Structures are given as structure tokens and as C-alpha cells.
């Protein structure tokens, strides 16, 4: 098929590249000239495992191209995906300015019948609202379809190529059939393609993200209780995770969720509830609890070093909100960095992929280290904020030698209590009693 994807962020770029790789001819559009120039040179603008190779290959074979010219990109398209941002407003509602502008611009540019697919995460009722507006602007039939994404940053390519399910929200059976055909090459493992009304598709996306956010927050709060009771939450997690009604996924405590989805989708669904006079008290509490979660590690640091941190230096390993991505949006590590800096500390930071994005946010306010042990030089303690595999089996003797004091604040429970005790570290983690330190074995 001839496909246009508007927006080249995480969702748009992965969608365009993967659809091209399955044999379609894809044009990706963005308003950012610099980003498009990089993509035209075959440079991926985000880090996502497997994406760079697919991008380069499909440009080389002529199935994938990039432009800033929306009108020319839409001219021959059969299907146009809208994958632009929906940032949160101050009240938690999603800002649909870019979605609306893009949908209407596509309608005006259409030179024949086409299908307009809303890939962006949008509130319930968006497709119903847009459909008549699009019809008014279009000289040819434009069918609006909702097709929410379920991509996890760090495994987005694999998630697109082998989806657990595909959700298509359509008013028109023929439009649904076209989009179903587009996805059929990716579901040969018999995972379902669900065709539902557009409001249901929109709701499915928000509810899925909110439920997962709720599980993370539940784990974090029970972990805090376990730590206060002198119980290791990992023992509890394994015990409840063995119950097949519960399972083990998303029950790992830490310093909170971040990224581009959960922090905005939970408040957005709460906003829908308030608009409909439905009290989503559980999700309101989830959002508030996640806002507090990074402070647990900060509280431990203040207890250990005092309120004023002037003259202190801290190493931070990991700033991306999760491993296998360079995304630092709403990353809990940034909350920790900001609070440490506010109290006067200097920060030395390492991340395998996210340093460039962090530098854009902080400029010369931090020391950026290309190698993990470099970040430790002269630091009073180490904060581990992202569970990259690079940090899982470090040289603990080297860490001890580099730090002024053998103190680790582990926001992702990367290390075991036995490891820390054996190597003589003072160790603070999430949902486990603090380890005050001992002589190395």
C-alpha cells in the first residue's frame, strides 16, 4: 500500500519503518527540518533496538522516504497515519491541537478517497468529533479510524512486528478491512485483531496504560510498607507473582514510572472521568503516589548526608526512564537530579544512550561521563536510577575505590542485599531494609 505517516517521534518513526519493511511504500512527514534532514541521511533520531538497521535498509531499497511537505506526501496515499504529540494540559486533559491541525490539513490535501488513522493517544470521543470536521474540509471521502499503539519503548520494533493484539476502531467496515489487511502480516502467530467502535479503541488504550501504571504503583506502595516492616519485597513479589491470577509482570518496585505515556495518560483518563462526573479515585491516587515515589530515595539521601548537600558530589547511573531507550521525558532520575542540585550537590552522570537528550535539558549544569566508572570519581555516593544491563555486574571493588564513601542508593533494586553485604557497601534500595555497611568479605 501507499502510506503516509505524519509525525516522526517514537510511534510515528517505528510505525513508518516497520510498515515499509513489510513491503509498503511509506512517506514520513514532520515539521522539524533538522530531524527530517537526519532521517533522509539514514540516521535514526531516536535510539530503539533494531530501528537503525531497518531504517537504513528500507531507504536503500526505495520503500521509505522523509519530507516536510505534507501536501505532497498525502497526494498519492491510500492510508495516512497521524502520530503527532498529545501533550498534557495543566488540568491533565490531552492537548489535541496537533492532532486536529494535522487531520484537517490531511483532509484538505486529499486528492482521492483515503483512510485517516489516528495513531496518537487521544481521549474517548476524538474520532467521533473529528469525522464530521474532516468531511467538511475534504473534497473526497476521508474515513477516520482509531488505531491505538501498544509499543513499549526499548522493544518498540519487536512489539510492532509481533503485536500481542491490534485494535482497530472504525465506523466503516471497508476502512476497517483495509487496516486489518495492513496488519495481517504481523499477526501470523494468531494474536487477535480486534475491530471495535472508535470510542472503545480509544478507551482500550487509556485503560491499558492506566492499569499497568496502577500495578507499578501498587508494587511501590507495598514495597514501602515492606521496608518499614523489615521485609524484603522481593520475597513478597515472588510469593504473590506465583499466583496465576496476579502474575509477576509490573510488580517491580522502583522510583516511579516515567516516559511519554503513563505520566500523561493516567491524568488524561482522570480528566475524562471528571468530565463525565465519574470519580476515578484509584487512578487519582496512582498519579499522586507516582509523583511522590522518587522522594523515597531522596529522603534516604537526606537522612544519610543532611539537608544541605553543598560540597557533595553524587554519581548517577542511568537517566533514561527505562532501559533500551534514550527517552528522558518524565524520567524519575531527573527529579532526583533536580532535588540534589537544589540542595547544592554537583552531579556526575552516565547513561549508555540518553546523555545527548539529557545535555539538551541541562546544558553545562551537569558533568556528563562517557564511561560508568568515570562518573564515580570523587563522588560521595552512587545513585542507580535506570536498570541498564551495563550496571548489573559491575566491578564492586572499583566502585569502592572510586567513591569517597561506599554508599549506593539503588532506585531499581539492581543489586542483591547479599552482594552489598559481601562487598561492604552502605546500601539503600526500594522496599528493603537499609544496609548500613560492613567490612568486605
BAZA-975802 format. One record per residue (C-alpha): residue number from 1; residue in one letter; x, y, z. Coordinates in nm, 2 decimals. Example, Ala and Ser with C-alpha at 12.3 -4.5 7.8 and 13.67 -1.06 7.14 Angstrom:
residues 2
   seq   type       c1       c2       c3
     1      a     1.23    -0.45     0.78
     2      s     1.37    -0.11     0.71
***
This chain:
residues 441
   seq   type       c1       c2       c3
     1      x     0.00     0.00     0.00
     2      x     0.09     0.37    -0.03
     3      x     0.12     0.50     0.32
     4      x     0.19     0.84     0.48
     5      x     0.29     0.88     0.85
     6      x     0.26     1.23     1.00
     7      x     0.50     1.27     1.30
     8      x     0.84     1.10     1.34
     9      x     0.86     1.06     1.71
    10      x     0.87     0.72     1.88
    11      x     0.54     0.60     1.75
    12      x     0.55     0.76     1.40
    13      x     0.90     0.66     1.31
    14      x     0.86     0.30     1.43
    15      x     0.53     0.27     1.25
    16      x     0.66     0.41     0.93
    17      x     0.98     0.20     0.93
    18      x     0.80    -0.13     1.02
    19      x     0.53    -0.08     0.76
    20      x     0.79    -0.01     0.49
    21      x     0.98    -0.32     0.60
    22      x     0.67    -0.53     0.53
    23      x     0.67    -0.42     0.17
    24      x     0.46    -0.10     0.17
    25      x     0.58     0.23     0.03
    26      x     0.59     0.48     0.31
    27      x     0.64     0.86     0.33
    28      x     0.71     1.00     0.68
    29      x     0.63     1.37     0.74
    30      x     0.75     1.61     1.01
    31      x     0.77     1.99     1.06
    32      x     1.12     1.97     1.21
    33      x     1.36     2.04     0.92
    34      x     1.66     1.92     1.11
    35      x     1.50     1.59     1.21
    36      x     1.39     1.52     0.85
    37      x     1.74     1.60     0.72
    38      x     1.89     1.35     0.96
    39      x     1.64     1.09     0.86
    40      x     1.69     1.15     0.49
    41      x     2.06     1.07     0.56
    42      x     1.96     0.74     0.71
    43      x     2.02     0.85     1.07
    44      x     1.77     0.74     1.33
    45      x     1.67     1.03     1.55
    46      x     1.58     0.80     1.85
    47      x     1.75     0.50     2.00
    48      x     1.54     0.19     1.96
    49      x     1.69    -0.15     1.93
    50      x     1.68    -0.27     1.57
    51      x     1.54     0.05     1.43
    52      x     1.86     0.19     1.27
    53      x     1.92    -0.12     1.05
    54      x     1.56    -0.13     0.93
    55      x     1.56     0.24     0.86
    56      x     1.88     0.23     0.65
    57      x     1.77    -0.08     0.46
    58      x     1.42     0.05     0.36
    59      x     1.56     0.38     0.25
    60      x     1.82     0.20     0.04
    61      x     1.56    -0.02    -0.13
    62      x     1.33     0.28    -0.20
    63      x     1.03     0.19     0.02
    64      x     1.09     0.47     0.28
    65      x     1.14     0.84     0.24
    66      x     1.10     1.15     0.45
    67      x     0.97     1.50     0.38
    68      x     0.84     1.82     0.54
    69      x     0.59     1.87     0.27
    70      x     0.26     1.73     0.40
    71      x     0.06     1.81     0.08
    72      x     0.29     1.62    -0.15
    73      x     0.31     1.33     0.10
    74      x    -0.07     1.29     0.11
    75      x    -0.13     1.33    -0.26
    76      x    -0.09     0.96    -0.35
    77      x    -0.15     0.80    -0.01
    78      x    -0.42     0.54     0.05
    79      x    -0.37     0.54     0.42
    80      x    -0.25     0.83     0.64
    81      x    -0.14     0.77     1.00
    82      x    -0.15     1.06     1.24
    83      x     0.12     1.01     1.50
    84      x     0.17     1.36     1.64
    85      x     0.21     1.45     2.01
    86      x    -0.08     1.50     2.26
    87      x     0.09     1.67     2.55
    88      x    -0.09     1.72     2.88
    89      x    -0.27     2.04     2.96
    90      x    -0.24     2.19     3.30
    91      x    -0.57     2.02     3.40
    92      x    -0.45     1.68     3.29
    93      x    -0.65     1.67     2.97
    94      x    -0.47     1.59     2.64
    95      x    -0.39     1.88     2.42
    96      x    -0.53     1.78     2.08
    97      x    -0.41     2.09     1.89
    98      x    -0.16     1.90     1.67
    99      x    -0.40     1.61     1.61
   100      x    -0.68     1.84     1.50
   101      x    -0.45     2.06     1.28
   102      x    -0.30     1.75     1.11
   103      x    -0.63     1.58     1.05
   104      x    -0.78     1.89     0.89
   105      x    -0.46     1.95     0.68
   106      x    -0.47     1.59     0.55
   107      x    -0.84     1.63     0.46
   108      x    -0.77     1.95     0.26
   109      x    -0.47     1.78     0.09
   110      x    -0.66     1.46    -0.01
   111      x    -0.69     1.42    -0.39
   112      x    -0.89     1.10    -0.37
   113      x    -1.06     0.87    -0.11
   114      x    -0.83     0.77     0.17
   115      x    -0.83     0.64     0.53
   116      x    -0.71     0.87     0.81
   117      x    -0.58     0.66     1.10
   118      x    -0.54     0.83     1.44
   119      x    -0.24     0.66     1.59
   120      x    -0.18     0.93     1.86
   121      x    -0.32     0.86     2.21
   122      x    -0.64     1.06     2.22
   123      x    -0.94     1.09     2.46
   124      x    -1.25     0.89     2.41
   125      x    -1.47     1.06     2.15
   126      x    -1.19     1.22     1.95
   127      x    -1.26     1.02     1.63
   128      x    -1.63     1.09     1.65
   129      x    -1.56     1.46     1.69
   130      x    -1.31     1.47     1.41
   131      x    -1.50     1.27     1.15
   132      x    -1.76     1.54     1.06
   133      x    -1.49     1.81     1.07
   134      x    -1.28     1.62     0.83
   135      x    -1.57     1.56     0.59
   136      x    -1.63     1.94     0.58
   137      x    -1.27     2.00     0.48
   138      x    -1.23     1.72     0.23
   139      x    -1.33     1.72    -0.14
   140      x    -1.31     1.34    -0.14
   141      x    -1.43     1.07     0.12
   142      x    -1.19     1.05     0.42
   143      x    -1.26     0.77     0.66
   144      x    -1.15     0.82     1.02
   145      x    -1.01     0.52     1.20
   146      x    -0.87     0.49     1.55
   147      x    -0.57     0.26     1.58
   148      x    -0.40     0.30     1.92
   149      x    -0.04     0.19     1.96
   150      x     0.08    -0.05     2.23
   151      x     0.46    -0.01     2.18
   152      x     0.70    -0.03     2.47
   153      x     1.00     0.19     2.44
   154      x     1.30    -0.03     2.43
   155      x     1.12    -0.31     2.24
   156      x     0.90    -0.10     2.01
   157      x     1.02    -0.26     1.68
   158      x     0.96    -0.61     1.82
   159      x     0.62    -0.50     1.96
   160      x     0.51    -0.37     1.62
   161      x     0.64    -0.67     1.43
   162      x     0.49    -0.92     1.67
   163      x     0.20    -0.74     1.84
   164      x     0.01    -0.91     2.12
   165      x    -0.31    -0.76     1.97
   166      x    -0.41    -0.50     1.72
   167      x    -0.70    -0.27     1.79
   168      x    -0.89    -0.11     1.51
   169      x    -1.17     0.14     1.58
   170      x    -1.38     0.21     1.27
   171      x    -1.71     0.35     1.17
   172      x    -1.69     0.19     0.82
   173      x    -1.64    -0.18     0.76
   174      x    -1.45    -0.13     0.44
   175      x    -1.20     0.10     0.61
   176      x    -1.16    -0.15     0.89
   177      x    -1.09    -0.42     0.64
   178      x    -0.81    -0.22     0.47
   179      x    -0.63    -0.15     0.80
   180      x    -0.68    -0.52     0.91
   181      x    -0.51    -0.62     0.58
   182      x    -0.22    -0.39     0.66
   183      x    -0.16    -0.56     0.99
   184      x    -0.22    -0.92     0.89
   185      x     0.15    -0.98     0.80
   186      x     0.24    -0.91     1.17
   187      x    -0.01    -1.14     1.34
   188      x     0.07    -1.47     1.18
   189      x     0.11    -1.61     1.53
   190      x    -0.28    -1.58     1.55
   191      x    -0.28    -1.30     1.80
   192      x    -0.61    -1.11     1.77
   193      x    -0.70    -0.82     1.55
   194      x    -0.99    -0.66     1.74
   195      x    -1.24    -0.44     1.54
   196      x    -1.44    -0.22     1.77
   197      x    -1.62     0.12     1.76
   198      x    -1.37     0.41     1.77
   199      x    -1.46     0.52     2.13
   200      x    -1.39     0.17     2.25
   201      x    -1.05     0.17     2.08
   202      x    -0.96     0.50     2.24
   203      x    -1.07     0.37     2.58
   204      x    -0.87     0.05     2.55
   205      x    -0.55     0.25     2.51
   206      x    -0.60     0.46     2.82
   207      x    -0.73     0.18     3.03
   208      x    -0.44    -0.05     2.94
   209      x    -0.18     0.21     3.03
   210      x    -0.37     0.32     3.35
   211      x    -0.39    -0.04     3.47
   212      x    -0.02    -0.10     3.42
   213      x     0.06     0.22     3.60
   214      x    -0.17     0.11     3.88
   215      x     0.03    -0.22     3.91
   216      x     0.36    -0.04     3.93
   217      x     0.22     0.20     4.20
   218      x     0.07    -0.09     4.39
   219      x     0.41    -0.26     4.40
   220      x     0.58     0.06     4.50
   221      x     0.35     0.13     4.79
   222      x     0.36    -0.23     4.92
   223      x     0.73    -0.22     4.89
   224      x     0.75     0.09     5.11
   225      x     0.54    -0.09     5.37
   226      x     0.77    -0.40     5.35
   227      x     1.08    -0.18     5.40
   228      x     0.92    -0.03     5.71
   229      x     0.84    -0.37     5.84
   230      x     1.19    -0.51     5.78
   231      x     1.06    -0.74     5.50
   232      x     1.23    -0.77     5.16
   233      x     0.97    -0.70     4.90
   234      x     1.14    -0.93     4.65
   235      x     1.03    -1.23     4.87
   236      x     0.67    -1.09     4.87
   237      x     0.68    -1.03     4.49
   238      x     0.78    -1.38     4.42
   239      x     0.51    -1.51     4.65
   240      x     0.22    -1.32     4.50
   241      x     0.36    -1.34     4.15
   242      x     0.33    -1.72     4.16
   243      x    -0.05    -1.68     4.18
   244      x    -0.16    -1.70     3.82
   245      x    -0.44    -1.46     3.88
   246      x    -0.17    -1.19     3.96
   247      x     0.15    -1.28     3.77
   248      x     0.49    -1.12     3.81
   249      x     0.49    -0.85     3.55
   250      x     0.49    -0.49     3.65
   251      x     0.54    -0.58     4.02
   252      x     0.90    -0.45     4.04
   253      x     0.94    -0.16     4.29
   254      x     1.14     0.15     4.20
   255      x     1.15     0.52     4.19
   256      x     0.83     0.55     3.98
   257      x     0.73     0.53     3.62
   258      x     0.81     0.79     3.36
   259      x     0.83     0.84     2.98
   260      x     0.58     0.97     2.74
   261      x     0.28     0.75     2.82
   262      x     0.19     0.67     3.18
   263      x     0.25     1.01     3.33
   264      x     0.02     1.18     3.08
   265      x    -0.23     0.90     3.02
   266      x    -0.34     0.84     3.38
   267      x    -0.42     1.21     3.44
   268      x    -0.59     1.23     3.10
   269      x    -0.82     0.94     3.19
   270      x    -0.89     1.10     3.52
   271      x    -0.99     1.42     3.33
   272      x    -1.23     1.22     3.12
   273      x    -1.38     1.08     3.44
   274      x    -1.43     1.43     3.59
   275      x    -1.59     1.55     3.27
   276      x    -1.83     1.26     3.28
   277      x    -1.89     1.30     3.66
   278      x    -1.73     0.96     3.73
   279      x    -1.48     0.96     4.02
   280      x    -1.17     0.76     3.93
   281      x    -1.03     0.78     4.28
   282      x    -0.79     0.48     4.24
   283      x    -0.62     0.64     3.94
   284      x    -0.61     0.99     4.10
   285      x    -0.42     0.82     4.39
   286      x    -0.20     0.63     4.14
   287      x    -0.09     0.96     3.99
   288      x    -0.02     1.13     4.32
   289      x     0.17     0.83     4.45
   290      x     0.39     0.82     4.15
   291      x     0.47     1.19     4.19
   292      x     0.60     1.11     4.54
   293      x     0.79     0.79     4.46
   294      x     1.13     0.94     4.37
   295      x     1.14     1.12     4.71
   296      x     1.19     0.79     4.89
   297      x     1.54     0.77     4.76
   298      x     1.59     1.14     4.83
   299      x     1.47     1.10     5.18
   300      x     1.73     0.83     5.24
   301      x     2.00     1.06     5.10
   302      x     1.89     1.35     5.32
   303      x     1.88     1.12     5.62
   304      x     2.24     1.00     5.54
   305      x     2.40     1.33     5.43
   306      x     2.18     1.60     5.58
   307      x     1.95     1.86     5.42
   308      x     2.23     2.07     5.28
   309      x     2.44     1.90     5.02
   310      x     2.68     2.18     4.94
   311      x     3.02     2.05     4.87
   312      x     2.88     1.70     4.80
   313      x     2.92     1.52     4.46
   314      x     2.69     1.24     4.35
   315      x     2.73     0.99     4.07
   316      x     2.41     0.90     3.88
   317      x     2.40     0.58     3.67
   318      x     2.11     0.59     3.43
   319      x     1.88     0.88     3.34
   320      x     1.65     0.73     3.07
   321      x     1.31     0.65     3.22
   322      x     1.37     0.28     3.14
   323      x     1.65     0.07     2.98
   324      x     1.69     0.03     2.60
   325      x     1.57     0.38     2.52
   326      x     1.72     0.73     2.51
   327      x     1.39     0.90     2.63
   328      x     1.43     1.12     2.94
   329      x     1.08     1.26     2.94
   330      x     0.93     1.25     3.29
   331      x     1.22     1.03     3.39
   332      x     1.23     0.98     3.77
   333      x     1.61     1.03     3.76
   334      x     1.55     1.39     3.66
   335      x     1.35     1.45     3.97
   336      x     1.64     1.31     4.18
   337      x     1.90     1.52     3.99
   338      x     1.69     1.84     4.03
   339      x     1.65     1.79     4.40
   340      x     2.01     1.71     4.46
   341      x     2.12     2.01     4.27
   342      x     1.86     2.23     4.45
   343      x     2.03     2.13     4.78
   344      x     2.37     2.23     4.65
   345      x     2.52     1.90     4.51
   346      x     2.73     1.85     4.20
   347      x     2.62     1.57     3.97
   348      x     2.83     1.34     3.75
   349      x     2.61     1.13     3.53
   350      x     2.64     0.83     3.29
   351      x     2.38     0.67     3.07
   352      x     2.45     0.43     2.78
   353      x     2.22     0.61     2.53
   354      x     2.05     0.92     2.69
   355      x     2.33     1.16     2.75
   356      x     2.26     1.37     2.44
   357      x     1.90     1.42     2.54
   358      x     2.00     1.50     2.90
   359      x     2.25     1.75     2.78
   360      x     1.98     1.93     2.58
   361      x     1.78     1.97     2.90
   362      x     2.06     2.07     3.14
   363      x     2.34     2.22     2.93
   364      x     2.66     2.26     3.13
   365      x     2.48     2.22     3.47
   366      x     2.60     1.85     3.49
   367      x     2.92     1.66     3.43
   368      x     2.85     1.40     3.15
   369      x     3.06     1.09     3.16
   370      x     3.10     0.85     2.87
   371      x     3.20     0.56     3.09
   372      x     3.02     0.45     3.41
   373      x     3.33     0.44     3.64
   374      x     3.43     0.79     3.53
   375      x     3.11     0.92     3.69
   376      x     3.22     0.78     4.03
   377      x     3.54     0.99     4.05
   378      x     3.53     1.18     4.38
   379      x     3.16     1.11     4.44
   380      x     3.02     1.08     4.79
   381      x     2.77     0.82     4.67
   382      x     2.62     0.64     4.37
   383      x     2.26     0.67     4.27
   384      x     2.14     0.39     4.03
   385      x     1.82     0.52     3.86
   386      x     1.78     0.31     3.54
   387      x     1.83    -0.07     3.54
   388      x     2.05    -0.09     3.23
   389      x     2.23    -0.42     3.19
   390      x     2.56    -0.23     3.18
   391      x     2.52    -0.18     3.56
   392      x     2.41    -0.52     3.66
   393      x     2.75    -0.68     3.72
   394      x     3.00    -0.40     3.79
   395      x     3.34    -0.42     3.95
   396      x     3.24    -0.35     4.31
   397      x     3.60    -0.32     4.42
   398      x     3.65    -0.05     4.16
   399      x     3.33     0.13     4.28
   400      x     3.45     0.13     4.64
   401      x     3.79     0.26     4.53
   402      x     3.64     0.55     4.33
   403      x     3.38     0.67     4.58
   404      x     3.47     0.88     4.88
   405      x     3.24     0.66     5.08
   406      x     3.10     0.31     4.99
   407      x     2.73     0.43     4.97
   408      x     2.48     0.32     4.70
   409      x     2.13     0.44     4.66
   410      x     1.96     0.19     4.43
   411      x     1.63     0.31     4.28
   412      x     1.57     0.00     4.08
   413      x     1.69    -0.28     4.32
   414      x     1.96    -0.38     4.07
   415      x     2.18    -0.54     4.34
   416      x     2.10    -0.80     4.59
   417      x     2.14    -0.75     4.96
   418      x     2.38    -1.04     4.98
   419      x     2.61    -0.87     4.72
   420      x     2.61    -0.54     4.90
   421      x     2.68    -0.70     5.24
   422      x     2.96    -0.91     5.09
   423      x     3.13    -0.61     4.94
   424      x     3.08    -0.39     5.24
   425      x     2.85    -0.12     5.10
   426      x     2.61     0.10     5.28
   427      x     2.30     0.03     5.07
   428      x     1.96     0.19     5.03
   429      x     1.70     0.04     4.80
   430      x     1.33     0.03     4.75
   431      x     1.11    -0.20     4.96
   432      x     1.40    -0.35     5.16
   433      x     1.56    -0.26     5.49
   434      x     1.87    -0.03     5.46
   435      x     2.21    -0.19     5.49
   436      x     2.43     0.02     5.70
   437      x     2.75    -0.13     5.57
   438      x     3.01    -0.38     5.69
   439      x     3.37    -0.49     5.63
   440      x     3.41    -0.65     5.29
   441      x     3.45    -1.03     5.30
***
